[in-house]
Amino acid sequence: MLAQPQELDTPAQLIEAWRGGRQAQIERFSRMLADQRASGAAGLSMLSVAVREIGLLERSQRGG
């Protein structure tokens, strides 16, 4: 569950707050996806890397 201050009541505000605290990680994830697509890598290996990076992205803000 997202723990956010009361002033963030719209979905757009919540998303921007989440993204704001993870900008570097989001850019890293975007670069990784672009590299995977450019290399022609497909299938389970690409999915595995993407899922791992998403997990790291989420845990980065929680300190875990």
C-alpha positions as CSV (number, residue, x, y, z in Angstrom):
1,M,0.0,0.0,0.0
2,L,1.2,3.5,-0.8
3,A,1.7,5.6,2.3
4,Q,1.4,9.2,1.0
5,P,0.4,12.5,2.6
6,Q,-3.2,13.6,2.4
7,E,-2.6,16.2,-0.3
8,L,-2.0,13.5,-2.8
9,D,-5.6,12.5,-3.6
10,T,-5.7,11.9,-7.3
11,P,-4.1,9.0,-9.2
12,A,-2.0,11.4,-11.2
13,Q,-0.6,13.1,-8.0
14,L,0.2,9.7,-6.5
15,I,2.0,8.5,-9.7
16,E,4.1,11.7,-9.9
17,A,5.1,11.4,-6.2
18,W,6.1,7.8,-6.8
19,R,8.1,8.6,-9.9
20,G,9.7,11.7,-8.3
21,G,11.4,9.6,-5.7
22,R,12.7,7.0,-8.2
23,Q,13.8,9.1,-11.2
24,A,17.3,7.6,-11.4
25,Q,16.0,4.1,-11.1
26,I,13.3,4.7,-13.7
27,E,15.9,6.0,-16.1
28,R,18.1,3.0,-15.5
29,F,15.1,0.7,-16.2
30,S,14.2,2.6,-19.4
31,R,17.8,2.2,-20.6
32,M,17.8,-1.5,-19.8
33,L,14.6,-2.0,-21.8
34,A,16.0,0.0,-24.7
35,D,19.2,-2.1,-24.7
36,Q,17.2,-5.3,-24.5
37,R,15.1,-4.3,-27.5
38,A,18.0,-3.1,-29.5
39,S,20.0,-6.3,-29.0
40,G,17.1,-8.4,-30.2
41,A,17.0,-10.3,-27.0
42,A,13.6,-11.8,-26.4
43,G,11.8,-14.4,-24.5
44,L,12.2,-15.6,-20.9
45,S,15.7,-14.1,-20.4
46,M,14.4,-10.6,-21.2
47,L,11.4,-11.0,-19.0
48,S,13.5,-12.3,-16.1
49,V,15.8,-9.2,-16.3
50,A,12.8,-6.9,-16.6
51,V,11.1,-8.4,-13.6
52,R,14.2,-8.2,-11.5
53,E,14.7,-4.6,-12.4
54,I,11.1,-3.7,-11.5
55,G,11.6,-5.4,-8.1
56,L,14.8,-3.3,-7.5
57,L,12.9,-0.2,-8.6
58,E,10.2,-0.7,-6.0
59,R,12.5,-1.7,-3.2
60,S,14.9,1.2,-3.9
61,Q,12.6,3.7,-2.1
62,R,11.8,1.4,0.8
63,G,15.5,1.0,1.6
64,G,15.3,-2.8,1.2
